[in-house]
Amino acid sequence: MKIQDLVDSLGLVVFTGQTLLDNEVTGGYTSDLLSDVMGFAKEGNIWITLQTHKNVIGVASLKDLSAILLIKGFEPDQDALALAEKEDIPILGTKMGAFEISAKIYNLINS
């Protein structure tokens, strides 16, 4: 499934990475602990989190994640936006909580 499919189906906000929405999403990982994501997220996953700082971009780049999805209406800070543009990491947003958006993404990817 492409990032654009998730954006369209779930009404996600695109903060950065508009030119990267054709990238594939192979699964998802939900966590707010950077060390947890570094240890267990897989390449191509969309990362669902409430973390908004630039260290999130470093982890996403290290793990070659497809995108970062910020929950509960959180928005990335300016340092994170700048680094995401440089590292080609799309940052998306939703007002939904982690449980709800994770379930919806899981169902879309596995339908």
DSSP file (Angstrom, degrees, kcal/mol; ACC not computed):
  #  RESIDUE AA STRUCTURE BP1 BP2  ACC     N-H-->O    O-->H-N    N-H-->O    O-->H-N    TCO  KAPPA ALPHA  PHI   PSI    X-CA   Y-CA   Z-CA
    1    1 A M              0   0    0      0, 0.0    24,-3.8     0, 0.0     2,-0.2   0.000 360.0 360.0 360.0 142.2    0.0    0.0    0.0
    2    2 A K  B  >  -A   24   0A   0     22,-0.3     4,-1.4     1,-0.1     3,-0.4  -0.554 360.0-119.1 -89.0 154.4    1.2    3.5   -0.8
    3    3 A I  H  > S+     0   0    0     20,-2.2     4,-2.5     1,-0.2     3,-0.3   0.904 115.5  59.3 -55.9 -42.2    1.4    6.3    1.7
    4    4 A Q  H  > S+     0   0    0     17,-2.8     4,-2.7     1,-0.2    -1,-0.2   0.860  99.8  56.6 -57.5 -36.9   -1.0    8.3   -0.5
    5    5 A D  H  > S+     0   0    0     -3,-0.4     4,-2.6    16,-0.3    -1,-0.2   0.905 109.1  45.8 -61.0 -41.6   -3.6    5.5   -0.1
    6    6 A L  H  X S+     0   0    0     -4,-1.4     4,-2.4    -3,-0.3     6,-0.4   0.916 111.8  51.4 -66.8 -43.3   -3.4    5.9    3.7
    7    7 A V  H  X>S+     0   0    0     -4,-2.5     5,-1.2     1,-0.2     4,-1.2   0.935 115.5  42.1 -58.1 -47.5   -3.6    9.7    3.4
    8    8 A D  H  <5S+     0   0    0     -4,-2.7    -2,-0.2     1,-0.2    -1,-0.2   0.919 117.7  44.9 -67.8 -44.8   -6.7    9.5    1.2
    9    9 A S  H  <5S+     0   0    0     -4,-2.6    -1,-0.2    -5,-0.2    -2,-0.2   0.827 124.9  31.2 -70.2 -32.7   -8.4    6.7    3.2
   10   10 A L  H  <5S-     0   0    0     -4,-2.4    -1,-0.2    -5,-0.2    -2,-0.2   0.412 101.9-119.6-110.6   0.0   -7.8    8.1    6.6
   11   11 A G  T  <5 +     0   0    0     -4,-1.2    -3,-0.2    -5,-0.2    -4,-0.2   0.889  48.1 179.4  64.0  39.8   -7.8   11.9    6.0
   12   12 A L      < -     0   0    0     -5,-1.2     2,-0.3    -6,-0.4    82,-0.2  -0.412  27.8-122.5 -75.9 149.1   -4.3   12.3    7.2
   13   13 A V  E     -B   93   0B   0     80,-2.5    80,-2.0    -2,-0.1     2,-0.7  -0.721  17.9-143.5 -85.4 139.4   -2.5   15.7    7.2
   14   14 A V  E     +B   92   0B   0     -2,-0.3    78,-0.2    78,-0.2     3,-0.1  -0.921  23.9 172.0-106.8 109.2    0.8   15.8    5.3
   15   15 A F  E     -     0   0B   0     76,-2.5     2,-0.3    -2,-0.7    77,-0.2   0.854  69.3 -10.3 -82.7 -38.0    3.3   18.0    7.1
   16   16 A T  E    S+B   91   0B   0     75,-1.4    75,-1.6     1,-0.1    -1,-0.3  -0.985 107.7  57.3-157.6 156.9    6.3   17.2    4.8
   17   17 A G    >   +     0   0    0     -2,-0.3     3,-2.3    73,-0.2     4,-0.2   0.759  47.2 156.0  91.4  27.6    7.2   14.7    2.1
   18   18 A Q  G >  S+     0   0    0      1,-0.3     3,-0.7     2,-0.2    -2,-0.0   0.790  75.3  53.8 -57.5 -28.1    4.5   15.5   -0.4
   19   19 A T  G 3  S+     0   0    0      1,-0.2    -1,-0.3     2,-0.1     3,-0.2   0.493 103.6  58.0 -84.2  -2.2    6.7   14.2   -3.2
   20   20 A L  G X   +     0   0    0     -3,-2.3     3,-2.0     1,-0.1   -17,-0.2   0.243  67.5 108.3-110.1  11.5    7.2   10.9   -1.4
   21   21 A L  T <   +     0   0    0     -3,-0.7   -17,-2.8     1,-0.3   -16,-0.3   0.565  69.3  67.2 -72.8  -7.2    3.6    9.7   -1.1
   22   22 A D  T 3  S+     0   0    0     -3,-0.2    -1,-0.3   -19,-0.2    -2,-0.1   0.471  75.8 115.7 -86.9  -2.3    4.1    7.0   -3.7
   23   23 A N  S <  S-     0   0    0     -3,-2.0   -20,-2.2    43,-0.1     2,-0.2  -0.362  72.1-109.4 -65.3 147.8    6.5    5.2   -1.3
   24   24 A E  B     -A    2   0A   0    -22,-0.2     2,-0.5   -21,-0.1   -22,-0.3  -0.532  18.4-150.8 -81.6 142.7    5.3    1.8   -0.1
   25   25 A V        +     0   0    0    -24,-3.8    20,-0.2    -2,-0.2     3,-0.1  -0.974  14.9 178.3-109.9 119.4    4.1    1.0    3.4
   26   26 A T        -     0   0    0     18,-1.9     2,-0.3    -2,-0.5    19,-0.2   0.569  63.4 -37.2 -99.4 -11.0    4.8   -2.6    4.3
   27   27 A G  E     -c   45   0B   0     17,-0.7    19,-2.1    15,-0.1     2,-0.3  -0.961  63.1-102.3 175.3-168.9    3.5   -2.5    7.8
   28   28 A G  E     -c   46   0B   0     17,-0.3     2,-0.4    -2,-0.3    19,-0.2  -0.954  12.0-159.7-141.5 160.3    3.3   -0.3   10.9
   29   29 A Y  E     -c   47   0B   0     17,-2.5    19,-2.8    -2,-0.3     2,-0.6  -0.975   8.2-160.4-142.5 127.9    4.9    0.1   14.3
   30   30 A T  E     +c   48   0B   0     -2,-0.4     2,-0.3    17,-0.2    19,-0.2  -0.932  36.8 117.9-114.0 115.8    3.4    2.0   17.2
   31   31 A S        -     0   0    0     17,-1.8    -2,-0.1    -2,-0.6    19,-0.1  -0.949  47.4-153.8-169.2 151.8    5.7    3.2   20.0
   32   32 A D  S    S+     0   0    0     -2,-0.3     2,-0.7    17,-0.1     3,-0.1   0.374  74.6  93.8-108.9  -0.5    6.9    6.4   21.7
   33   33 A L     >  -     0   0    0      1,-0.2     4,-2.1     2,-0.0     3,-0.2  -0.842  62.4-156.0 -96.5 118.0   10.2    4.9   22.8
   34   34 A L  H  > S+     0   0    0     -2,-0.7     4,-2.6     1,-0.2     5,-0.2   0.896  94.8  52.8 -59.4 -41.7   13.0    5.6   20.3
   35   35 A S  H  > S+     0   0    0      1,-0.2     4,-1.7     2,-0.2    -1,-0.2   0.860 107.5  52.6 -64.5 -35.0   15.0    2.6   21.6
   36   36 A D  H  > S+     0   0    0     -3,-0.2     4,-2.0     2,-0.2     5,-0.4   0.924 111.1  46.1 -64.4 -45.4   12.0    0.3   21.0
   37   37 A V  H  X S+     0   0    0     -4,-2.1     4,-1.9     1,-0.2    -2,-0.2   0.910 111.0  52.6 -65.1 -42.2   11.6    1.5   17.5
   38   38 A M  H  < S+     0   0    0     -4,-2.6    -1,-0.2     1,-0.2    -2,-0.2   0.858 115.5  42.2 -61.3 -34.2   15.3    1.1   16.8
   39   39 A G  H  < S+     0   0    0     -4,-1.7    -1,-0.2    -5,-0.2    -2,-0.2   0.791 130.9  15.2 -83.0 -29.1   15.1   -2.4   18.0
   40   40 A F  H  < S+     0   0    0     -4,-2.0    -3,-0.2    -5,-0.1    -2,-0.2   0.659  88.4 103.4-128.9 -19.6   11.9   -3.7   16.5
   41   41 A A     <  -     0   0    0     -4,-1.9     2,-0.3    -5,-0.4   -12,-0.1  -0.379  59.9-138.5 -67.7 150.4   10.5   -1.6   13.7
   42   42 A K    >   -     0   0    0      1,-0.1     3,-2.4   -14,-0.0   -16,-0.1  -0.812  26.8 -84.8-113.4 151.3   11.1   -3.0   10.2
   43   43 A E  T 3  S+     0   0    0     -2,-0.3    22,-0.2     1,-0.3    21,-0.2  -0.213 116.1  24.7 -49.1 135.1   12.1   -1.3    7.0
   44   44 A G  T 3  S+     0   0    0     20,-2.1   -18,-1.9     1,-0.3   -17,-0.7   0.311  90.8 133.8  89.0  -8.8    9.0    0.1    5.2
   45   45 A N  E <   -c   27   0B   0     -3,-2.4    21,-2.0   -19,-0.2    22,-0.9  -0.381  56.7-128.3 -69.4 150.6    6.9    0.4    8.4
   46   46 A I  E     -cd  28  67B   0    -19,-2.1   -17,-2.5    20,-0.2     2,-0.6  -0.893  25.8-136.8 -92.7 132.1    5.0    3.6    9.1
   47   47 A W  E     -cd  29  68B   0     20,-2.7    22,-3.6    -2,-0.5     2,-0.6  -0.823  12.9-158.9 -97.9 120.6    5.8    4.7   12.6
   48   48 A I  E     +cd  30  69B   0    -19,-2.8   -17,-1.8    -2,-0.6     2,-0.3  -0.882  34.3 132.9-101.8 120.8    2.9    5.9   14.7
   49   49 A T  E     - d   0  70B   0     20,-2.4    22,-1.7    -2,-0.6   -17,-0.1  -0.957  59.1-133.5-157.2 167.3    4.0    8.1   17.6
   50   50 A L  S    S+     0   0    0     -2,-0.3     2,-0.3    20,-0.2    20,-0.1   0.341  70.7 115.7-108.1   2.0    3.4   11.3   19.6
   51   51 A Q        +     0   0    0      1,-0.1    -2,-0.1    23,-0.1   -18,-0.0  -0.554  37.6 177.3 -72.5 132.5    7.0   12.3   19.5
   52   52 A T        +     0   0    0     -2,-0.3    25,-2.1    24,-0.1    28,-0.3   0.361  39.8 102.9-120.5   3.5    7.6   15.5   17.6
   53   53 A H  S >  S-     0   0    0     23,-0.2     3,-1.4    27,-0.1     4,-0.5  -0.341  82.2-101.5 -92.7 171.1   11.3   16.3   17.9
   54   54 A K  T >> S+     0   0    0      1,-0.3     4,-1.4     2,-0.2     3,-0.7   0.702 111.2  72.9 -68.5 -20.7   14.1   15.8   15.4
   55   55 A N  H 3> S+     0   0    0      1,-0.2     4,-1.9     2,-0.2    -1,-0.3   0.815  89.7  62.9 -63.0 -27.4   15.5   12.6   17.0
   56   56 A V  H <> S+     0   0    0     -3,-1.4     4,-2.4     1,-0.2    -1,-0.2   0.877 100.2  52.6 -61.9 -37.7   12.4   10.8   15.6
   57   57 A I  H <> S+     0   0    0     -3,-0.7     4,-2.5    -4,-0.5     5,-0.2   0.905 105.9  53.6 -66.4 -41.2   13.7   11.7   12.1
   58   58 A G  H  X S+     0   0    0     -4,-1.4     4,-2.4     1,-0.2    -1,-0.2   0.909 111.0  45.5 -59.5 -43.1   17.1   10.2   12.9
   59   59 A V  H  X S+     0   0    0     -4,-1.9     4,-2.3     2,-0.2    -2,-0.2   0.918 112.3  50.9 -66.9 -43.8   15.5    6.9   14.0
   60   60 A A  H  <>S+     0   0    0     -4,-2.4     5,-2.5     1,-0.2     4,-0.5   0.885 113.2  46.1 -61.8 -38.7   13.2    6.8   11.0
   61   61 A S  H ><5S+     0   0    0     -4,-2.5     3,-0.8     3,-0.2    -1,-0.2   0.922 110.9  52.0 -68.9 -44.8   16.1    7.3    8.7
   62   62 A L  H 3<5S+     0   0    0     -4,-2.4    -2,-0.2     1,-0.2    -1,-0.2   0.885 116.9  39.3 -57.4 -41.9   18.3    4.7   10.4
   63   63 A K  T 3<5S-     0   0    0     -4,-2.3    -1,-0.2    -5,-0.1   -18,-0.2   0.443 107.4-125.2 -90.6  -1.4   15.5    2.1   10.1
   64   64 A D  T < 5 -     0   0    0     -3,-0.8   -20,-2.1    -4,-0.5    -3,-0.2   0.927  43.1-178.8  54.8  49.6   14.4    3.2    6.6
   65   65 A L      < -     0   0    0     -5,-2.5   -19,-0.2   -22,-0.2    -1,-0.1  -0.458  32.4-130.5 -78.2 152.9   10.8    3.7    7.7
   66   66 A S  S    S-     0   0    0    -21,-2.0     2,-0.3     1,-0.2   -20,-0.2   0.845  75.8 -27.3 -74.6 -33.9    8.3    4.8    5.1
   67   67 A A  E     -d   46   0B   0    -22,-0.9   -20,-2.7    22,-0.1     2,-0.4  -0.980  53.1-116.4-169.6 166.3    6.8    7.6    7.1
   68   68 A I  E     -de  47  91B   0     22,-2.4    24,-3.3    -2,-0.3     2,-0.5  -0.971  23.3-160.1-115.0 133.6    6.1    9.0   10.6
   69   69 A L  E     -de  48  92B   0    -22,-3.6   -20,-2.4    -2,-0.4     2,-0.4  -0.955   6.1-153.2-118.4 113.9    2.5    9.5   11.7
   70   70 A L  E     -de  49  93B   0     22,-2.7    24,-1.9    -2,-0.5     3,-0.3  -0.705  16.9-152.5 -87.3 134.5    1.9   11.9   14.6
   71   71 A I    >   +     0   0    0    -22,-1.7     3,-2.2    -2,-0.4    26,-0.2  -0.448  62.0  30.1-102.7 172.5   -1.2   11.2   16.6
   72   72 A K  T 3  S-     0   0    0     24,-2.8    23,-0.3     1,-0.3    -1,-0.2   0.713 126.7 -62.1  54.2  29.7   -3.7   13.2   18.8
   73   73 A G  T 3  S+     0   0    0     21,-3.0    -1,-0.3    -3,-0.3    22,-0.2   0.552  90.0 154.5  78.4   6.8   -3.2   16.4   16.7
   74   74 A F    <   -     0   0    0     -3,-2.2    -1,-0.2    20,-0.3    20,-0.2  -0.369  27.8-154.2 -66.3 148.6    0.5   16.7   17.6
   75   75 A E        -     0   0    0    -25,-0.1   -23,-0.0    18,-0.1     2,-0.0  -0.945  20.4-105.0-125.3 147.4    2.6   18.6   15.0
   76   76 A P        -     0   0    0      0, 0.0   -23,-0.2     0, 0.0   -24,-0.1  -0.365  35.5-117.2 -69.3 147.6    6.3   18.3   14.3
   77   77 A D     >  -     0   0    0    -25,-2.1     4,-2.3     1,-0.1     5,-0.2  -0.348  32.6-100.7 -77.3 169.3    8.6   21.1   15.6
   78   78 A Q  H  > S+     0   0    0      1,-0.2     4,-2.4     2,-0.2     5,-0.2   0.853 121.6  53.4 -62.7 -37.9   10.6   23.2   13.1
   79   79 A D  H  > S+     0   0    0      1,-0.2     4,-2.3     2,-0.2    -1,-0.2   0.904 109.8  49.0 -63.3 -40.7   13.9   21.2   13.6
   80   80 A A  H  > S+     0   0    0    -28,-0.3     4,-2.7     2,-0.2    -2,-0.2   0.912 110.4  50.6 -65.5 -42.6   12.0   18.0   12.8
   81   81 A L  H  X S+     0   0    0     -4,-2.3     4,-2.1     2,-0.2    -2,-0.2   0.934 111.4  47.8 -60.5 -46.0   10.4   19.4    9.7
   82   82 A A  H  X S+     0   0    0     -4,-2.4     4,-1.9     1,-0.2    -2,-0.2   0.919 114.8  45.0 -62.5 -44.2   13.7   20.7    8.4
   83   83 A L  H  X S+     0   0    0     -4,-2.3     4,-2.7     1,-0.2    -1,-0.2   0.878 110.0  55.1 -69.1 -37.1   15.5   17.4    9.0
   84   84 A A  H  X>S+     0   0    0     -4,-2.7     5,-2.3     2,-0.2     4,-0.8   0.900 107.8  49.7 -62.3 -40.5   12.6   15.3    7.6
   85   85 A E  H ><5S+     0   0    0     -4,-2.1     3,-0.6    -5,-0.2    -1,-0.2   0.929 113.4  46.3 -61.6 -44.9   12.9   17.3    4.3
   86   86 A K  H 3<5S+     0   0    0     -4,-1.9    -2,-0.2     1,-0.2    -1,-0.2   0.884 118.2  41.3 -64.8 -40.0   16.6   16.7    4.2
   87   87 A E  H 3<5S-     0   0    0     -4,-2.7    -1,-0.2    -5,-0.1    -2,-0.2   0.421 108.4-121.0 -91.0   0.3   16.3   13.0    5.0
   88   88 A D  T <<5 +     0   0    0     -4,-0.8    -3,-0.2    -3,-0.6    -4,-0.1   0.941  60.3 147.7  57.5  51.0   13.2   12.4    2.7
   89   89 A I      < -     0   0    0     -5,-2.3    -1,-0.2    -6,-0.1     2,-0.2  -0.963  43.1-136.4-115.9 113.6   11.0   11.2    5.5
   90   90 A P        -     0   0    0      0, 0.0   -22,-2.4     0, 0.0     2,-0.5  -0.472  13.8-156.0 -67.2 137.8    7.3   12.0    5.2
   91   91 A I  E     -Be  16  68B   0    -75,-1.6   -76,-2.5   -24,-0.2   -75,-1.4  -0.980  15.8-179.4-115.9 125.1    5.6   13.3    8.4
   92   92 A L  E     -Be  14  69B   0    -24,-3.3   -22,-2.7    -2,-0.5     2,-0.3  -0.690   8.4-152.5-115.7 168.3    1.9   12.8    8.6
   93   93 A G  E     +Be  13  70B   0    -80,-2.0   -80,-2.5    -2,-0.2     2,-0.3  -0.985  13.5 175.4-144.8 156.5   -0.7   13.7   11.2
   94   94 A T        -     0   0    0    -24,-1.9   -21,-3.0    -2,-0.3   -20,-0.3  -0.978  33.0-136.3-150.7 156.0   -4.0   12.7   12.6
   95   95 A K  S    S+     0   0    0     -2,-0.3   -24,-0.1   -23,-0.3    -1,-0.0   0.579  78.5 101.9 -86.9 -12.1   -6.3   13.7   15.5
   96   96 A M  S    S-     0   0    0      1,-0.1   -24,-2.8   -24,-0.1   -23,-0.2  -0.275  76.3-112.5 -69.2 157.5   -6.9   10.0   16.3
   97   97 A G     >  -     0   0    0    -26,-0.2     4,-2.3   -25,-0.1     5,-0.3  -0.321  33.0 -98.0 -82.4 172.6   -5.2    8.2   19.1
   98   98 A A  H  > S+     0   0    0      1,-0.2     4,-2.2     2,-0.2     5,-0.2   0.888 119.2  50.9 -60.9 -44.2   -2.6    5.4   18.7
   99   99 A F  H  > S+     0   0    0      2,-0.2     4,-2.0     1,-0.2    -1,-0.2   0.942 113.8  43.3 -62.3 -48.8   -5.0    2.6   19.3
  100  100 A E  H  > S+     0   0    0      1,-0.2     4,-2.1     2,-0.2    -2,-0.2   0.937 117.3  43.4 -65.4 -48.6   -7.6    3.7   16.7
  101  101 A I  H  X S+     0   0    0     -4,-2.3     4,-2.5     1,-0.2     5,-0.2   0.864 111.8  54.6 -69.9 -34.1   -5.2    4.7   14.0
  102  102 A S  H  X S+     0   0    0     -4,-2.2     4,-2.7    -5,-0.3    -1,-0.2   0.933 109.6  47.6 -62.1 -45.0   -3.1    1.6   14.4
  103  103 A A  H  X S+     0   0    0     -4,-2.0     4,-2.5    -5,-0.2    -2,-0.2   0.919 112.3  49.3 -61.9 -43.6   -6.2   -0.6   14.0
  104  104 A K  H  X S+     0   0    0     -4,-2.1     4,-2.1     2,-0.2    -2,-0.2   0.918 113.2  45.8 -63.9 -43.4   -7.3    1.3   10.9
  105  105 A I  H  X S+     0   0    0     -4,-2.5     4,-2.7     2,-0.2     5,-0.3   0.922 111.4  52.6 -66.1 -43.1   -3.9    1.1    9.2
  106  106 A Y  H  X S+     0   0    0     -4,-2.7     4,-2.1    -5,-0.2    -2,-0.2   0.934 110.7  47.6 -56.4 -47.0   -3.6   -2.6   10.1
  107  107 A N  H  < S+     0   0    0     -4,-2.5    -1,-0.2     1,-0.2     4,-0.2   0.885 112.7  48.5 -64.6 -38.9   -7.0   -3.3    8.5
  108  108 A L  H >< S+     0   0    0     -4,-2.1     3,-0.9     1,-0.2    -2,-0.2   0.927 113.9  45.4 -67.5 -43.5   -6.2   -1.3    5.3
  109  109 A I  H 3< S+     0   0    0     -4,-2.7    -2,-0.2     1,-0.2    -1,-0.2   0.853 119.1  41.7 -67.7 -34.1   -2.8   -2.9    4.8
  110  110 A N  T 3<        0   0    0     -4,-2.1    -1,-0.2    -5,-0.3    -2,-0.2   0.198 360.0 360.0-102.6  16.2   -4.2   -6.4    5.5
  111  111 A S    <         0   0    0     -3,-0.9    -1,-0.2    -4,-0.2    -2,-0.1   0.469 360.0 360.0 -92.6 360.0   -7.4   -6.2    3.5
